[in-house]
Amino acid sequence: MTEQREAYDPNKLGWGFATAIIVLAVVANLTAYSIHKATYLKPDKPASAAAAH
């Protein structure tokens, strides 16, 4: 009896891990962008009235 095995193909290995890293990078970038949009103040924008006094 011989076992049927798929031929070893190193190009098929690691794609799940690579996909997880790419998804993690996209999520990190989207999070950083949303934090930036919520907290960034333009340098020429005056401070609030309460902070100015």
N, CA, C and O atoms as CSV, one atom per row, in Angstrom:
chain,resi,resn,atom,element,x,y,z
A,1,MET,N,N,0.840,-1.194,0.000
A,1,MET,CA,C,0.000,0.000,0.000
A,1,MET,C,C,0.881,1.252,0.000
A,1,MET,O,O,1.822,1.369,0.786
A,2,THR,N,N,0.566,2.153,-0.869
A,2,THR,CA,C,1.286,3.419,-0.919
A,2,THR,C,C,0.314,4.549,-0.612
A,2,THR,O,O,-0.848,4.532,-1.018
A,3,GLU,N,N,0.827,5.523,0.113
A,3,GLU,CA,C,0.012,6.698,0.436
A,3,GLU,C,C,0.075,7.701,-0.700
A,3,GLU,O,O,1.137,7.945,-1.272
A,4,GLN,N,N,-1.053,8.268,-1.013
A,4,GLN,CA,C,-1.087,9.342,-2.004
A,4,GLN,C,C,-0.858,10.659,-1.273
A,4,GLN,O,O,-1.641,11.038,-0.401
A,5,ARG,N,N,0.188,11.334,-1.622
A,5,ARG,CA,C,0.483,12.633,-1.027
A,5,ARG,C,C,0.627,13.660,-2.128
A,5,ARG,O,O,1.092,13.362,-3.228
A,6,GLU,N,N,0.220,14.873,-1.809
A,6,GLU,CA,C,0.430,15.966,-2.752
A,6,GLU,C,C,1.909,16.280,-2.808
A,6,GLU,O,O,2.615,16.160,-1.806
A,7,ALA,N,N,2.372,16.675,-3.957
A,7,ALA,CA,C,3.773,17.059,-4.085
A,7,ALA,C,C,4.048,18.281,-3.220
A,7,ALA,O,O,3.193,19.157,-3.093
A,8,TYR,N,N,5.218,18.344,-2.634
A,8,TYR,CA,C,5.610,19.470,-1.779
A,8,TYR,C,C,5.773,20.719,-2.632
A,8,TYR,O,O,6.551,20.740,-3.585
A,9,ASP,N,N,5.032,21.753,-2.277
A,9,ASP,CA,C,5.106,23.018,-3.009
A,9,ASP,C,C,5.294,24.150,-1.997
A,9,ASP,O,O,4.334,24.552,-1.339
A,10,PRO,N,N,6.515,24.669,-1.866
A,10,PRO,CA,C,6.750,25.724,-0.871
A,10,PRO,C,C,6.005,27.021,-1.162
A,10,PRO,O,O,5.882,27.865,-0.274
A,11,ASN,N,N,5.516,27.197,-2.357
A,11,ASN,CA,C,4.781,28.423,-2.694
A,11,ASN,C,C,3.385,28.443,-2.089
A,11,ASN,O,O,2.737,29.490,-2.073
A,12,LYS,N,N,2.910,27.305,-1.592
A,12,LYS,CA,C,1.581,27.244,-0.992
A,12,LYS,C,C,1.616,27.483,0.505
A,12,LYS,O,O,0.562,27.580,1.133
A,13,LEU,N,N,2.777,27.578,1.082
A,13,LEU,CA,C,2.893,27.691,2.530
A,13,LEU,C,C,2.904,29.153,2.966
A,13,LEU,O,O,3.493,30.004,2.299
A,14,GLY,N,N,2.256,29.434,4.080
A,14,GLY,CA,C,2.329,30.751,4.682
A,14,GLY,C,C,1.327,31.772,4.196
A,14,GLY,O,O,1.345,32.909,4.668
A,15,TRP,N,N,0.458,31.416,3.277
A,15,TRP,CA,C,-0.482,32.410,2.752
A,15,TRP,C,C,-1.505,32.839,3.792
A,15,TRP,O,O,-1.930,33.994,3.790
A,16,GLY,N,N,-1.905,31.949,4.668
A,16,GLY,CA,C,-2.850,32.318,5.725
A,16,GLY,C,C,-2.239,33.333,6.669
A,16,GLY,O,O,-2.887,34.308,7.049
A,17,PHE,N,N,-0.988,33.103,7.048
A,17,PHE,CA,C,-0.284,34.036,7.934
A,17,PHE,C,C,-0.069,35.371,7.236
A,17,PHE,O,O,-0.244,36.424,7.850
A,18,ALA,N,N,0.304,35.343,5.976
A,18,ALA,CA,C,0.513,36.580,5.219
A,18,ALA,C,C,-0.786,37.373,5.119
A,18,ALA,O,O,-0.774,38.598,5.242
A,19,THR,N,N,-1.881,36.699,4.900
A,19,THR,CA,C,-3.186,37.358,4.825
A,19,THR,C,C,-3.537,38.001,6.160
A,19,THR,O,O,-4.052,39.119,6.193
A,20,ALA,N,N,-3.264,37.307,7.259
A,20,ALA,CA,C,-3.542,37.861,8.585
A,20,ALA,C,C,-2.716,39.123,8.834
A,20,ALA,O,O,-3.227,40.089,9.401
A,21,ILE,N,N,-1.460,39.129,8.421
A,21,ILE,CA,C,-0.607,40.299,8.596
A,21,ILE,C,C,-1.118,41.471,7.767
A,21,ILE,O,O,-1.117,42.609,8.236
A,22,ILE,N,N,-1.554,41.204,6.541
A,22,ILE,CA,C,-2.077,42.264,5.680
A,22,ILE,C,C,-3.357,42.853,6.265
A,22,ILE,O,O,-3.536,44.071,6.264
A,23,VAL,N,N,-4.250,41.996,6.765
A,23,VAL,CA,C,-5.488,42.474,7.387
A,23,VAL,C,C,-5.163,43.315,8.618
A,23,VAL,O,O,-5.774,44.360,8.841
A,24,LEU,N,N,-4.204,42.857,9.413
A,24,LEU,CA,C,-3.799,43.606,10.596
A,24,LEU,C,C,-3.240,44.979,10.210
A,24,LEU,O,O,-3.528,45.969,10.882
A,25,ALA,N,N,-2.454,45.050,9.151
A,25,ALA,CA,C,-1.897,46.321,8.693
A,25,ALA,C,C,-2.997,47.267,8.217
A,25,ALA,O,O,-2.947,48.463,8.501
A,26,VAL,N,N,-3.979,46.749,7.505
A,26,VAL,CA,C,-5.086,47.586,7.019
A,26,VAL,C,C,-5.893,48.125,8.194
A,26,VAL,O,O,-6.250,49.303,8.212
A,27,VAL,N,N,-6.183,47.274,9.171
A,27,VAL,CA,C,-6.940,47.708,10.349
A,27,VAL,C,C,-6.159,48.766,11.126
A,27,VAL,O,O,-6.739,49.751,11.583
A,28,ALA,N,N,-4.853,48.573,11.280
A,28,ALA,CA,C,-4.033,49.547,12.002
A,28,ALA,C,C,-4.026,50.891,11.279
A,28,ALA,O,O,-4.113,51.937,11.923
A,29,ASN,N,N,-3.926,50.879,9.965
A,29,ASN,CA,C,-3.934,52.127,9.208
A,29,ASN,C,C,-5.285,52.830,9.285
A,29,ASN,O,O,-5.333,54.052,9.421
A,30,LEU,N,N,-6.363,52.095,9.201
A,30,LEU,CA,C,-7.689,52.697,9.310
A,30,LEU,C,C,-7.910,53.280,10.701
A,30,LEU,O,O,-8.509,54.347,10.838
A,31,THR,N,N,-7.434,52.592,11.728
A,31,THR,CA,C,-7.559,53.093,13.093
A,31,THR,C,C,-6.751,54.372,13.269
A,31,THR,O,O,-7.243,55.343,13.843
A,32,ALA,N,N,-5.528,54.379,12.783
A,32,ALA,CA,C,-4.683,55.571,12.893
A,32,ALA,C,C,-5.302,56.742,12.143
A,32,ALA,O,O,-5.264,57.874,12.625
A,33,TYR,N,N,-5.869,56.484,10.976
A,33,TYR,CA,C,-6.493,57.560,10.198
A,33,TYR,C,C,-7.710,58.121,10.925
A,33,TYR,O,O,-7.900,59.337,10.957
A,34,SER,N,N,-8.537,57.254,11.509
A,34,SER,CA,C,-9.725,57.746,12.202
A,34,SER,C,C,-9.340,58.537,13.451
A,34,SER,O,O,-9.983,59.540,13.764
A,35,ILE,N,N,-8.297,58.102,14.171
A,35,ILE,CA,C,-7.826,58.861,15.329
A,35,ILE,C,C,-7.279,60.214,14.882
A,35,ILE,O,O,-7.533,61.237,15.518
A,36,HIS,N,N,-6.533,60.212,13.792
A,36,HIS,CA,C,-5.983,61.469,13.255
A,36,HIS,C,C,-7.101,62.438,12.890
A,36,HIS,O,O,-7.038,63.617,13.238
A,37,LYS,N,N,-8.124,61.948,12.189
A,37,LYS,CA,C,-9.229,62.828,11.774
A,37,LYS,C,C,-9.976,63.376,12.980
A,37,LYS,O,O,-10.475,64.501,12.941
A,38,ALA,N,N,-10.058,62.590,14.056
A,38,ALA,CA,C,-10.816,63.019,15.224
A,38,ALA,C,C,-10.038,63.975,16.117
A,38,ALA,O,O,-10.648,64.741,16.863
A,39,THR,N,N,-8.712,63.953,16.066
A,39,THR,CA,C,-7.937,64.716,17.043
A,39,THR,C,C,-7.029,65.786,16.441
A,39,THR,O,O,-6.519,66.624,17.185
A,40,TYR,N,N,-6.811,65.793,15.148
A,40,TYR,CA,C,-5.857,66.733,14.550
A,40,TYR,C,C,-6.417,68.146,14.543
A,40,TYR,O,O,-7.562,68.374,14.152
A,41,LEU,N,N,-5.604,69.080,14.977
A,41,LEU,CA,C,-5.947,70.495,14.894
A,41,LEU,C,C,-4.955,71.163,13.961
A,41,LEU,O,O,-3.746,70.974,14.092
A,42,LYS,N,N,-5.462,71.939,13.025
A,42,LYS,CA,C,-4.577,72.649,12.109
A,42,LYS,C,C,-3.763,73.673,12.893
A,42,LYS,O,O,-4.277,74.266,13.841
A,43,PRO,N,N,-2.519,73.888,12.519
A,43,PRO,CA,C,-1.673,74.834,13.249
A,43,PRO,C,C,-2.203,76.265,13.231
A,43,PRO,O,O,-1.948,77.019,14.169
A,44,ASP,N,N,-2.934,76.657,12.188
A,44,ASP,CA,C,-3.439,78.023,12.109
A,44,ASP,C,C,-4.803,78.187,12.774
A,44,ASP,O,O,-5.333,79.298,12.813
A,45,LYS,N,N,-5.376,77.117,13.292
A,45,LYS,CA,C,-6.672,77.199,13.960
A,45,LYS,C,C,-6.460,77.734,15.375
A,45,LYS,O,O,-5.651,77.185,16.123
A,46,PRO,N,N,-7.177,78.801,15.756
A,46,PRO,CA,C,-6.991,79.343,17.109
A,46,PRO,C,C,-7.479,78.370,18.166
A,46,PRO,O,O,-8.370,77.554,17.929
A,47,ALA,N,N,-6.876,78.478,19.331
A,47,ALA,CA,C,-7.295,77.644,20.453
A,47,ALA,C,C,-8.709,78.036,20.853
A,47,ALA,O,O,-9.191,79.100,20.465
A,48,SER,N,N,-9.367,77.196,21.617
A,48,SER,CA,C,-10.740,77.500,22.037
A,48,SER,C,C,-10.736,78.756,22.926
A,48,SER,O,O,-9.698,79.126,23.473
A,49,ALA,N,N,-11.861,79.384,23.061
A,49,ALA,CA,C,-11.976,80.636,23.821
A,49,ALA,C,C,-11.589,80.433,25.286
A,49,ALA,O,O,-10.983,81.315,25.894
A,50,ALA,N,N,-11.931,79.294,25.847
A,50,ALA,CA,C,-11.627,79.035,27.253
A,50,ALA,C,C,-10.123,78.895,27.458
A,50,ALA,O,O,-9.604,79.322,28.490
A,51,ALA,N,N,-9.425,78.316,26.517
A,51,ALA,CA,C,-7.990,78.109,26.657
A,51,ALA,C,C,-7.220,79.404,26.364
A,51,ALA,O,O,-6.076,79.549,26.796
A,52,ALA,N,N,-7.824,80.332,25.646
A,52,ALA,CA,C,-7.128,81.558,25.265
A,52,ALA,C,C,-7.030,82.536,26.435
A,52,ALA,O,O,-6.134,83.380,26.442
A,53,HIS,N,N,-7.901,82.450,27.402
A,53,HIS,CA,C,-7.916,83.408,28.515
A,53,HIS,C,C,-7.069,82.975,29.646
A,53,HIS,O,O,-6.980,83.675,30.655
